[in-house]
């Protein structure tokens, strides 16, 4: 059982430069506390993410950490030139001494893609082609690719990642039907949403993995992502979450409201209490958090729990206190109690 961090780096209560430094200090703490990986999102033209270039921020984080693995979850491939992104991945992998993980996706927001001149109806096809180009660039000495959206002829590649043949890959899976491809390609996954649906996804992944003749002992990471607020008491944790949530929710919904649309997959409630009741968030004392993590991991069939500690109006000291409780009192106990799911 392993534990990671997910971060939107959404609009918070600090000036932008101070927010960046605060986040880097949090990442230093995650490194020292024994979390496996710091995952960050990519969004554009929205307060949901104030670090729209994951590679730039991860390069800074790599210089402030020693053991913590680092990665985008996900790079929005249609918003990147695939050769340029492959070069950035190679650079990051060496700057971090081989600690980079690479999440890939087509992007959750059609509006953000449109701002970049990308037709959302073409995003899936662009994603598939870009993935092919990037994998060629990471593993071959030349890229030779002919597709509808990208065409390259014998482009020389002079840098390779530190991790061969390439850094570990990640893919966000919102529905069970999406589990087959990552399982067949040994790609780690992360899931949100209701626990029964997550269980369907992880069961499908295991079935596809086993059908390919792979050992369950070598199963990639099957992650479940949840907001987490830990405090000395249940009441204090709920109060912190309720205070911080409206700011995060406003950032999350800004572009959808601007365009009069609704999110395709992640439908979040307006209040934090409902988020906790629905299982999308955990808030409580160390004992409450320990039990909720144990239950969620078992019910979801996950072997990797990803916490989002920082969101909305939570202040730096509140996030550090919450993550500190989790690291000191929850993480060791959960590692001991949660048996590997087979």
N, C-alpha and C positions, 0 to 999 in steps of 0.2 A: 504494500500500500504506500503510495507516494502522494505528496501534496504540492500544489502549485498556486500561483497568483495570476489573476486576470485583472487588467486595468484598462478602463476607458480613458482615463485622464480627462474627465469631463470638467466643465466649468465649475470652479470652486470659489472659496471665499478669499483668495489671495491674488495679487497681481501676477501676471503670467510668468515673469522671470522667477519670482519667489515660488510659484507653484512648481516650476521645473525643478528647482533646487530641492524643494520638499520631497518631490517624487524620487529624486535620486537618493536622498537620505533614507527614504522608506526602502528603496531597493537595496541599499547597503544593509539595512536591518534584515530584510528577507534573506540575503546572502548569509549573514552570520547566524540566522536562526535555523537554517537547515531546510528551507523550502527548495524544491527541485528546480522549478522554472518560473521566470517572470514572463507572462504572455501579455502583449498589448494589442489593442485593436487599431484599425485604420479607418478613419472617416474624414470627410472633407466638407468644408463650408458649413459646419455645425458646431455648437458648443458641446456636443456629445463627446468630442475628441479635440483637445487642444494641442496634440502632438501628431499632426496629420502625416508626418514623414517618419514611419517607424524606424527606418534605417539610421536616420540622424540621431534619434533619441537612444536607440540601442547601442550605437557607437559610444555615446557618452556613458551609458550604463556599464558597458564592458570595461571601461577604465576605472570604475568605482567598485567592482566586484571581483571575486576570485573563484568561487565555486558555482554560483547560481547560473543556471542556463537561461538563455534569453531568446525571445522570438516574437515575431508578429503573429497574431491570431485574429485575422489573417491578413496577408498581403492581398489587396484587391487587384487581381492580375489585369483586368481590362483597363485599369487606370495607370499601368506601368508599361514602359517599353521592355519587353522580355529580356533582351540582351543586357540592357542597363541594370535591370533588377538582378540578373544572375551575377553580374560583376559586383554589385553591392553585397550580395549574399556571401560571395567568396571573400571580399574584404572584411566583412563583419566576422566571419568564421575565424580568420587569422587574428584580427584585433582582439577577439575574445579568447584566443588560444583553444579554439574548437568547442565553443559552448553555444553555438547558434542553433536554433530550431526554426523551421520554416513552415508557417501556416499558409495555405493557399485557398483562394475562393474567388467567386465572381463578384461579390459585393452584395450587401443586403438592401441597399437603398438605390432604387432607380434614379432618384433625383440627384444624388451625388454623382452618379455616372453621367447623367445628362449635362451636368455642369462641366464635365471634362470632355464633352463632345462625343460621348459614347452612347449609342442606341441601346437602351436596356434590353430590347428584343434580340440583340446580337451578343449580349454579354456572355452567355453560356458558351457560344461557339468561340468567342475570343478567348475565354478562359481556357478552354480545352486546348486550343492552339498554343497559347502562351505557355501553358504548362509543358507541352511537348518541346517548345524551344528552350525553356529554362532547363529542363532535364538534360537536353543535349548539351547545352553550354556548361553545365556543372560536371558532366561525365565524359565529354569528348574533347578532342583537340580542335575540331571544327564544327560549325553549325551549318547544316544543309537542310533547309525546311521550305516546303512549298504548300501553303495553305491559302484560304480565302482572305484572311486578315493579315497574315504575316508571311513574308517570303524572304528567305536568306539563302545565299549561294556561297558555300565554302568560306564562311566567315571564321578567321582564325581566333582561337581562344587561348590566351597565354597565362591565365591564372586559374587555379583550381582551389576548391575549399580545403580547409584543414582536415575535415572529416570526410573520408572517402568511403564509398563513391560520392556521397553527398550528405549534407546534414539531415537529421531526422525530419520527417514531414508530418504536418498536421492538417486536419480537415474537419470543419464543423458540419455535423450531421443533424438536420432538424427532423427527419422522418426515417422510418425503418428502411424504406426502399433505397435510401442513400448510403446504407452501410456496406453494400456488396463491394463497390469499387475500392474504398480504402482497405477493406479486409483483404482483398485479392492482391493489393499492392503494398501491404505491410505499413500502412500509414496510420499514425495515431489519430484518435478522434476526440472531439469534445461535444457534449450535448447539453442543452438547456431544456426547458419545458417540463411538463408533468412527469413524475417518476414512472408511471406505467408506460408512457411512450419511450422514455429513456431505456427502460428495460427491454422493450421490443427491439430497440436499436442495438443494444449490446448483445442480446440473444442472437440477432441476425448476424452481427459481426462475428461472434464466436462460431456460429454454424458455417459461415463462409470460410473462415480461417481454417477450421478443422477439415472442411471439404477439400481444401487445397493441399491437405497432407501435412499441415503445420502442427507443431506441438503447442498445447495450451500453456505449457511452461514458458514459452517464448512469446506469449501474447503481447502485442503492442499495448500502449496505454489507452484505456477507455475512460475518458474523463467526464465528470459531471461538474457543472459550473453553478455556483450559488453566491448571492450576496451574503456577507457575514458581518454581524455586529456583535462583538463579545464585550461584556462589561462585568462589573462585580456582581450585579443582580440582574434578573430577568427584566425587571421594570426599567432599570436604567438603560439597558440595551435597546428595549423597545422605544423608549423616549428618544434616544439618539437617532435611531432609524427613522422614526416618524418626523423628526425635525429636518433630517438631511434629505429625505426622499423627494419632496416637492421640487427642489432645484434640479435633481437628477431627472425626474420625470419630465420637467419642462424642456431640458436639453434633449432628452430622448425623442420627444414628440415634435420639436420645433419644425423640422423640415416637413414632416408628415402633415402637420396642421397648415403650414404655409401653402402646401399644394392640395389640401383637401383630401388626403388619402390616409390609409391606415397601414401599419407595418404588415408585412406578409406573414411572418412567422412569430416574432416576439411581441405578443400583446401583453403589456404590463398594466397593472392596476394603478389608479391614481394615488392610492394611499399605501403606506408601508405595511400596515396591519394586515391588509388583504394579501399583500405579497408574501408575508410570513405564513398566513393561513393556507395559501395556495402551494406552499413549498418552494417558492422561488427565492426565498431568503431565510436565513437562520439568525435569530437574535436571542441572546440570553447570557446567563452566567456560565462559567466553565462547565458545570455539570450538564446544563441544558444543551450547550453546544456539542459536548462529547457524545451525548445520546443521539442528537439529531444527525450528526455526521455518521455515526455508526449505522443508524437506521437507513439514511439515504443511500449510503454506499451499498449496503446489502440489498435494498429494494431495487436499486438501479442496475445492479450487476456491474458496477464500476470498480476499477482498480486505481483510480486517480481522482482526487478531490481538489477542485480549483476554487479558491476563495477570492471574492472581490471585496476587499476591506474598505477601499477608498471610493466614495461616491458623493455627489451632491455637496451639501454644506458641511460635511464632517471636517473638523479641523485636524491639523497635523497631529497634535498631541492625542486626540481621540482615536485616530487611526492607529497610531503607534501603540496606544494602550490596548486596543482591541486585538491587533495582530500579535502583540506581546503575550496576552492571555492565551491566545490560540497556540502560539509556539511553545509556551512553557507548560501549559496545563492540559491542552487538548491534543496537540500533535503527537507527543510521545505515547499517551494513553491510547489514541486511536490506532497508532501503528501496532501496538501490542494486541489490541482487542479485535481488530478487523481481520478476519481470516481471508486469505486470498480466495477470490471468487472463482470457482471452476465450473 
